[in-house]
């Protein structure tokens, strides 16, 4: 490799971390915006005369909007790139978040939560597109994990931050403040990011192979030309994305993942307030434990997944085994919560259940990049549609069960059942190496 080529590669590597930093930040903002309502549950219910079932329907409205747009978001991201689409989405969802502070009743809350879900639809397809374009297969697990670690870490920061804002300024001002963050990010993203950055052309798999072998590379091709060639080489079809057993199992497991996440985002504050009679500021402190556990395990899993890929060259060992083992441990961890009245035991079990449940997040995303790289955003959008269904069901079903039974035991039991179902699906049907070997 020439000195100029090596220098360009070094600059590309450094700039990738700038991009990943921006990805991490906006993912954190994304989850602050979608989860903030759960910390205002007591104030909103009191001000508008809502019960648990009503609040569950309001919270589930996000999933309705999200399901409408996440597949479409993947399609437009694959077609027009992450540069403009992601910035526009961040601006729109931030505006919806700010307008939550203007809500005056159940239906306004419901509509704004639906619009928030629609606006956030392109977010994770755009993240997947960036990872597929900028990173080789050997780096996707840990890089995606570092970006997705923002999901639980948003609650590590958000739990004390949001509860403090509500305590000192009220829940309406809190929404306005959160809404401003994404608007600032959108401006920075438009200036800094390119869909086809020339500095980062070495992330192309073919070019990497040629460079490592000391062969020449056509430096005159643009990033867009490289992407177009990959699309022609890959030609991933809708039939493959919808019916491939490995992706189907991935989608089912991601539904279970989403159910745990939406349950935790929407109902953990209320669970602690109603079951253990904690004050709002105490809730913010206690919820640091599960989200910090999830953040550490999620980030670690990405590095472990890439290490396994390097060692074995097997996507099943590096991705699939990560998924089913983590979801099995999550299911087992939630069981004690149904039978204990001890706060310490409950927090410990919830921390492990949420932590292991979120741990394989990067593996889900990496499989879309591995199996459908040329249409990674669309494939992720399909997977995210299953996630959105969980976003509809988890808040609503939990609200109904709690309202009918007066207890959270049944909702926690449902988490266990869904996790065990996804374990079986991944174990028996997810065999990504078969497809990768055919394309080798």
HUQUIRA-V659729 format. One line per field, one symbol per residue. ss: DSSP state (H for helix, E for strand, - for the rest). phi: phi as a letter, one per 40 degrees, with the letter a starting at -180 (. if undefined). burial: + if it has 9 or more other C-alpha atoms within 8 Angstrom, else -. Layout:
ss->???
phi->???
burial->???
//
This chain:
ss->--HHHHHHHHHHHHHHHHHHHHHHHHHHHHHHHHHHHHH-HHHHHHHH---HHHHHHHHHHHHHHHHHHHHHHHHHHHHH-HHHHHHHHHHHHHHHHHHHHH---HHHHHHHHHHHHHHH-HHHHHHHHHHHHH--HHHHHHHHHHHHHHHHHHHHHHHHHHHHHHHHH-HHHHHHHHHHHHHHHHHHHHHH-----HHHHHH-HHHHHHHH----------HHHHHHHHHHHH---HHHHHH-HHHHHHHHHHHHHHHHHHHHHHHHHHHHHHHH---HHHHHHHHHHHHHHHHHHHHHHHHHHHHHHHHH--HHHHHHHHHHHHHHHHHHHHHHHH----HHHHHHHHHHHHHHHHH-HHHHHHHHHHH-HHHHHHHHHHHHHHHHHHHHHHHHHHHHHHHHH---HHHHHHHHHHHHHHHHHHHHH--HHHHHHH--
phi->.ccccccccccccccdcccccccccccccdcccccdcccbdccccccbgcbcccccccccddccccccbccccccccccbgcdccccccccccccccccdcccbidccdcccccccccccdcccdcccccccccbcdcbcccccccccccccccccccdcccccccccbgcccdcccccccccccdccdccccbcbcccbcccccccdcccccgccbcccccdcccccccccccfcccdcccbcdcccccccccccdcccccccccbcdcdccccbfccdccddccccdcccdccccccccccccccccccbgbccccbccdccccccccdcccdcccbbbcccccccccccccccccdcdccdcccccccadcbcccccccdcccccdccccdccccdcccccbgacccdcccdcccccccdcccccbcbccccccccc
burial->-----+-++-+++--+--+++++++++++++++++++++++--++--+-+-+++++++++++++++++++++++++++--+++++++++++++++++++++----+-++++++++++++++++++++++++++++++-++++++++++++++++++++++-++++++-+++++++++++++++-+++-++--+-+++-+++++++-++-++----------++--++--++--+-+----++-++++++++++++++++++++++++++++++----+-++-+++-+++++++++++++++++++++++----+++++++++++++++++++++++++------+++++++++++++++++++++++++++++++++++++++++++++++++++++++++++---+++++++-++++++-++++++-+++++-++----
//
